[in-house]
């Protein structure tokens, strides 16, 4: 516990028999629950975690308070029923532990492989059901230093921040330690994530070393989190729509310690880019139209509309240039007017977007 608040760490694992032992052994003592979500590994990951379960000392956590029924409790009863029924939307799994209120290590086995995002979401679901105050996430491959867990969790516990994420890119060793292709790919996705999520000051969007509050877990639909490597990006969009506050903490980059990355950068970037493109418009419609109307919704959409309308004029101009024929003044004027107006609308919308989301980023 930290400041009498319960702390859990979710560890997604897929074929991590070489690293999972070291990860579990180095978890700090203040962590109350170690929730290992085994994403249908084909190696001995399950056996190793079970061995730890049998040898780890027990630690009790409080039981969730029951809803007291009265004439004002309808909303609380409905929320409790939704929480209980939502498990059916998650991939099939089995929970292995002697007593969730005493066993320090919880093993959740997915019955089929569904991806790292789905594994984290399932761990989140367990922590949400047992009302863990702060839930951190660490990879099962040993790429995150457990000694940094306290700095990741403290803002959630002491400052009431909804979501805290590590940032490796601001560490002075980043350029020398992070492989160049990953640094480049991370930088591109971080820029796209800023625009899509509305958290304009966030960088190192792909860092999975995070901590989240129980309030934030209850503010989003966990079973709708993107199931694979785009999960950190999708989660940021969902948290922004829910008006959750966010903070970044500097952490060290860790590579070449025996981990076996399963992520293919050149394959992942296009997939996540398309996810972010769709998520951007989802955020606009849900947050700035349906929940709380904002002029930036109109500005973004007008900018997109004018840019699309300008395309036929651009094609006509290019065709004339390459064909060596003269073109009238009107198509050129129309293109310049529409394109410049579209860009201006976009810039004004981005400025408003940055200003509106400034309140959610805590330094």
C-alpha positions as CSV (number, residue, x, y, z in Angstrom):
1,X,0.0,0.0,0.0
2,X,0.9,3.6,-0.4
3,X,-0.8,6.2,1.9
4,X,-3.3,3.4,2.8
5,X,-4.3,3.0,-0.8
6,X,-4.3,-0.4,-2.5
7,X,-1.8,-0.8,-5.4
8,X,-1.8,-3.5,-8.1
9,X,0.4,-4.2,-11.1
10,X,-0.9,-5.8,-14.2
11,X,1.7,-7.9,-16.1
12,X,0.7,-9.0,-19.6
13,X,2.7,-12.1,-20.6
14,X,3.1,-14.2,-23.7
15,X,5.8,-16.8,-23.9
16,X,7.9,-15.0,-21.2
17,X,9.3,-18.0,-19.3
18,X,12.8,-16.5,-19.5
19,X,11.9,-13.2,-18.0
20,X,8.7,-13.5,-15.9
21,X,10.6,-15.0,-12.9
22,X,12.9,-11.9,-12.6
23,X,9.9,-9.5,-13.1
24,X,7.9,-11.0,-10.3
25,X,10.8,-11.4,-7.9
26,X,11.7,-7.7,-8.2
27,X,8.2,-6.3,-7.6
28,X,8.4,-3.8,-4.7
29,X,6.8,-4.8,-1.4
30,X,4.2,-1.9,-1.5
31,X,2.4,-3.7,-4.4
32,X,-0.6,-5.5,-3.0
33,X,-1.6,-7.5,-6.0
34,X,0.5,-8.9,-8.9
35,X,-2.0,-9.7,-11.7
36,X,-0.3,-11.8,-14.4
37,X,-2.4,-12.1,-17.5
38,X,-1.1,-15.0,-19.5
39,X,-2.2,-14.5,-23.1
40,X,-2.3,-18.2,-24.0
41,X,1.5,-18.8,-23.8
42,X,2.9,-22.0,-25.3
43,X,5.9,-22.2,-23.0
44,X,6.1,-22.6,-19.2
45,X,4.9,-19.1,-18.2
46,X,1.9,-20.5,-16.4
47,X,3.9,-23.1,-14.4
48,X,6.4,-20.5,-13.3
49,X,3.7,-18.1,-12.1
50,X,1.8,-20.9,-10.3
51,X,5.0,-21.8,-8.5
52,X,5.3,-18.2,-7.2
53,X,1.7,-18.3,-6.1
54,X,2.4,-21.2,-3.8
55,X,5.4,-19.6,-2.2
56,X,4.4,-15.9,-1.9
57,X,3.1,-14.8,1.5
58,X,-0.5,-13.7,1.6
59,X,-1.7,-10.1,2.0
60,X,-5.2,-9.1,2.7
61,X,-7.1,-6.3,0.9
62,X,-10.4,-4.8,1.9
63,X,-13.6,-6.2,0.3
64,X,-15.6,-3.9,-1.9
65,X,-18.4,-2.2,-0.2
66,X,-21.9,-3.5,-1.0
67,X,-24.5,-1.1,-2.4
68,X,-27.0,-0.2,0.3
69,X,-30.4,-0.3,-1.2
70,X,-32.8,2.6,-0.6
71,X,-34.8,5.0,-2.7
72,X,-31.7,6.9,-3.8
73,X,-29.6,3.8,-4.8
74,X,-31.0,3.0,-8.3
75,X,-28.0,4.6,-10.1
76,X,-25.5,2.7,-7.9
77,X,-27.4,-0.6,-8.3
78,X,-27.4,-0.1,-12.1
79,X,-23.7,0.6,-12.1
80,X,-23.0,-2.5,-10.0
81,X,-25.1,-4.6,-12.4
82,X,-23.3,-3.3,-15.4
83,X,-19.9,-4.0,-13.8
84,X,-20.9,-7.6,-13.0
85,X,-22.3,-8.3,-16.5
86,X,-19.5,-6.7,-18.6
87,X,-17.2,-9.7,-18.1
88,X,-19.0,-11.5,-21.0
89,X,-17.6,-8.9,-23.4
90,X,-14.0,-9.9,-22.6
91,X,-12.2,-12.8,-24.1
92,X,-12.7,-16.1,-22.4
93,X,-10.4,-16.6,-19.4
94,X,-9.8,-18.4,-16.2
95,X,-8.8,-16.8,-12.9
96,X,-6.4,-18.9,-10.7
97,X,-5.9,-17.9,-7.1
98,X,-6.8,-19.4,-3.7
99,X,-8.5,-16.2,-2.4
100,X,-8.6,-12.9,-4.3
101,X,-8.7,-11.0,-0.9
102,X,-5.6,-12.7,0.4
103,X,-3.5,-14.1,-2.5
104,X,-0.9,-11.6,-3.6
105,X,-0.4,-13.1,-7.0
106,X,-3.4,-13.5,-9.3
107,X,-3.0,-15.5,-12.5
108,X,-5.5,-14.9,-15.3
109,X,-5.2,-17.3,-18.3
110,X,-6.7,-16.4,-21.6
111,X,-8.1,-19.4,-23.4
112,X,-6.8,-18.1,-26.7
113,X,-4.2,-15.5,-27.8
114,X,-5.9,-12.2,-28.3
115,X,-3.1,-9.6,-27.9
116,X,-1.3,-7.5,-25.4
117,X,-4.1,-4.8,-25.3
118,X,-6.7,-7.4,-24.4
119,X,-4.5,-8.8,-21.7
120,X,-4.0,-5.5,-20.1
121,X,-7.7,-4.7,-20.3
122,X,-8.5,-8.0,-18.6
123,X,-6.1,-7.2,-15.8
124,X,-7.7,-3.8,-15.5
125,X,-11.1,-5.5,-15.2
126,X,-9.9,-7.6,-12.3
127,X,-8.5,-4.5,-10.5
128,X,-11.7,-2.5,-11.2
129,X,-13.9,-5.3,-9.7
130,X,-11.8,-5.5,-6.5
131,X,-11.7,-1.7,-6.3
132,X,-7.9,-1.4,-6.4
133,X,-7.1,2.3,-5.9
134,X,-4.1,2.5,-8.3
135,X,-3.3,-0.1,-11.0
136,X,0.1,0.0,-12.7
137,X,1.1,-1.9,-15.9
138,X,4.5,-3.5,-16.4
139,X,5.6,-5.7,-19.4
140,X,6.4,-9.3,-18.7
141,X,9.7,-9.2,-20.6
142,X,11.7,-7.3,-18.0
143,X,12.0,-4.0,-20.0
144,X,10.7,-1.9,-17.1
145,X,12.6,-1.2,-13.9
146,X,10.4,-2.1,-10.9
147,X,12.2,0.5,-8.8
148,X,10.4,3.1,-10.9
149,X,7.0,1.8,-9.9
150,X,6.7,4.1,-6.9
151,X,7.3,7.3,-9.0
152,X,4.7,6.0,-11.5
153,X,2.1,5.3,-8.9
154,X,2.6,8.3,-6.5
155,X,0.9,11.0,-8.7
156,X,-2.3,8.8,-8.8
157,X,-2.2,8.3,-5.0
158,X,-1.0,11.7,-3.8
159,X,-2.1,14.1,-6.5
160,X,-5.4,12.5,-7.7
161,X,-4.0,12.2,-11.3
162,X,-6.2,9.8,-13.3
163,X,-3.4,8.4,-15.6
164,X,0.3,8.5,-15.3
165,X,2.7,7.2,-18.0
166,X,6.4,6.8,-18.3
167,X,8.4,8.8,-20.8
168,X,11.6,7.4,-22.1
169,X,12.2,9.9,-24.8
170,X,13.1,12.7,-22.3
171,X,15.7,10.6,-20.6
172,X,19.2,11.9,-21.5
173,X,20.2,8.4,-22.6
174,X,17.3,7.9,-25.0
175,X,19.1,8.7,-28.3
176,X,21.9,6.2,-27.4
177,X,19.9,3.4,-25.8
178,X,16.7,3.1,-27.8
179,X,17.2,1.4,-31.2
180,X,17.1,4.0,-34.0
181,X,14.2,2.4,-35.8
182,X,12.1,2.3,-32.6
183,X,13.0,5.8,-31.7
184,X,11.9,7.0,-35.2
185,X,8.7,4.9,-35.2
186,X,7.8,6.0,-31.6
187,X,8.3,9.7,-32.6
188,X,6.0,9.4,-35.6
189,X,3.3,7.7,-33.6
190,X,3.7,10.2,-30.7
191,X,3.0,13.1,-33.1
192,X,-0.1,11.3,-34.5
193,X,-1.3,10.4,-31.0
194,X,-1.1,14.1,-29.8
195,X,-3.5,15.1,-32.6
196,X,-5.8,12.1,-32.2
197,X,-6.0,12.0,-28.4
198,X,-6.0,15.7,-27.6
199,X,-3.2,15.3,-25.1
200,X,-0.9,17.6,-27.0
201,X,2.0,17.6,-24.5
202,X,2.3,13.8,-24.4
203,X,5.3,12.1,-26.0
204,X,6.6,8.5,-26.0
205,X,3.0,7.3,-26.7
206,X,4.1,3.7,-27.0
207,X,5.4,3.4,-23.4
208,X,3.5,0.8,-21.6
209,X,4.8,1.6,-18.1
210,X,1.7,3.3,-16.6
211,X,-0.6,3.8,-13.6
212,X,-4.3,4.5,-13.6
213,X,-6.8,5.4,-11.0
214,X,-9.9,3.4,-10.1
215,X,-12.0,6.4,-11.1
216,X,-10.5,6.3,-14.6
217,X,-11.0,2.6,-14.9
218,X,-14.7,3.2,-14.2
219,X,-14.9,6.1,-16.7
220,X,-14.1,4.0,-19.8
221,X,-15.4,0.7,-21.3
222,X,-12.4,-1.5,-20.8
223,X,-13.6,-4.3,-23.1
224,X,-13.5,-1.8,-26.0
225,X,-9.8,-1.1,-25.6
226,X,-7.9,-1.9,-28.8
227,X,-6.6,-5.5,-28.3
228,X,-3.1,-5.3,-29.8
229,X,-0.2,-3.0,-30.0
230,X,-2.3,0.2,-30.6
231,X,-3.7,-0.2,-27.1
232,X,-1.7,2.7,-25.5
233,X,-2.8,5.1,-28.2
234,X,-6.4,4.0,-28.1
235,X,-6.5,4.2,-24.3
236,X,-5.3,7.8,-24.4
237,X,-8.1,8.8,-26.8
238,X,-10.7,7.1,-24.5
239,X,-9.3,8.8,-21.4
240,X,-9.4,12.2,-23.1
241,X,-13.1,11.7,-24.1
242,X,-13.7,10.9,-20.4
243,X,-12.0,14.2,-19.3
244,X,-9.3,12.3,-17.4
245,X,-6.2,14.1,-16.2
246,X,-2.8,12.8,-17.2
247,X,0.9,13.2,-16.2
248,X,4.2,12.0,-17.6
249,X,7.1,10.7,-15.4
250,X,10.6,10.4,-16.7
251,X,11.8,6.8,-16.8
252,X,14.9,5.1,-18.1
253,X,14.9,3.2,-21.4
254,X,15.7,-0.5,-21.0
255,X,16.8,-2.7,-23.9
256,X,19.0,-5.7,-24.7
257,X,18.4,-7.5,-21.4
258,X,17.2,-10.7,-23.1
259,X,13.7,-9.6,-24.0
260,X,12.2,-10.9,-27.3
261,X,10.1,-8.2,-28.8
262,X,7.1,-9.5,-30.8
263,X,6.3,-6.1,-32.4
264,X,7.2,-5.5,-36.0
265,X,7.6,-1.7,-36.3
266,X,7.1,-1.4,-40.1
267,X,3.9,-3.5,-39.9
268,X,2.5,-1.8,-36.7
269,X,2.9,1.9,-37.7
270,X,0.4,1.8,-40.6
271,X,-2.1,-0.1,-38.5
272,X,-1.9,2.2,-35.5
273,X,-1.9,5.3,-37.8
274,X,-5.2,4.1,-39.3
275,X,-6.5,3.5,-35.7
276,X,-5.5,7.0,-34.7
277,X,-7.1,8.5,-37.8
278,X,-10.5,6.9,-36.9
279,X,-10.1,7.8,-33.2
280,X,-9.5,11.4,-34.0
281,X,-12.9,11.8,-35.6
282,X,-14.5,9.7,-32.9
283,X,-13.1,12.0,-30.2
284,X,-14.4,15.1,-32.1
285,X,-17.9,13.8,-32.4
286,X,-18.3,12.3,-28.9
287,X,-16.5,14.9,-26.9
288,X,-17.1,18.1,-28.8
289,X,-20.6,17.5,-30.2
290,X,-22.6,15.0,-28.2
291,X,-21.1,15.6,-24.7
292,X,-20.2,19.2,-24.8
293,X,-20.4,21.3,-28.0
294,X,-17.3,23.3,-28.9
295,X,-16.7,25.5,-31.9
296,X,-13.5,23.5,-32.8
297,X,-15.9,20.7,-33.9
298,X,-17.1,22.9,-36.7
299,X,-13.7,24.3,-37.5
300,X,-12.1,20.9,-37.9
301,X,-14.9,19.6,-40.1
302,X,-15.0,22.8,-42.2
303,X,-11.3,22.5,-42.7
304,X,-11.6,18.9,-43.8
305,X,-14.6,19.7,-46.1
306,X,-12.8,22.6,-47.8
307,X,-9.6,20.6,-48.3
308,X,-11.6,17.8,-50.0
309,X,-13.4,20.2,-52.3
310,X,-10.0,21.7,-53.3
311,X,-8.7,18.4,-54.5
312,X,-10.5,18.3,-57.9
313,X,-9.2,21.8,-58.7
314,X,-5.7,20.7,-57.8
315,X,-6.0,17.7,-60.1
316,X,-7.2,19.9,-62.9
317,X,-4.2,22.2,-62.4
318,X,-1.7,19.4,-62.4
319,X,-3.3,17.8,-65.5
320,X,-2.9,21.1,-67.3
321,X,0.7,21.5,-66.2
322,X,1.7,18.0,-67.4
323,X,-0.3,18.3,-70.6
324,X,1.2,21.6,-71.5
325,X,-2.1,23.4,-72.0
326,X,-3.3,26.7,-70.6
327,X,-5.8,26.8,-67.7
328,X,-8.1,29.5,-66.8
329,X,-7.6,31.8,-63.8
330,X,-10.8,30.6,-62.0
331,X,-9.7,27.0,-61.1
332,X,-6.4,28.3,-59.7
333,X,-8.2,31.0,-57.7
334,X,-10.7,28.4,-56.4
335,X,-8.0,26.0,-55.4
336,X,-5.9,28.6,-53.6
337,X,-9.0,30.0,-51.7
338,X,-10.3,26.6,-50.7
339,X,-6.9,25.2,-49.7
340,X,-5.8,28.2,-47.7
341,X,-9.2,28.5,-46.0
342,X,-9.1,24.8,-45.1
343,X,-5.6,25.1,-43.6
344,X,-6.7,28.2,-41.6
345,X,-9.7,26.3,-40.2
346,X,-7.5,23.4,-39.2
347,X,-5.0,25.7,-37.5
348,X,-7.7,27.6,-35.5
349,X,-9.2,24.2,-34.5
350,X,-5.9,22.8,-33.4
351,X,-5.2,26.0,-31.3
352,X,-8.6,25.7,-29.6
353,X,-8.0,21.9,-29.1
354,X,-4.7,22.6,-27.4
355,X,-6.2,25.3,-25.2
356,X,-9.2,23.2,-24.2
357,X,-7.1,20.2,-23.2
358,X,-4.4,22.2,-21.3
359,X,-6.4,21.6,-18.1
360,X,-6.1,17.8,-18.4
361,X,-2.2,17.7,-18.6
362,X,-0.5,18.1,-15.2
363,X,3.2,18.8,-15.1
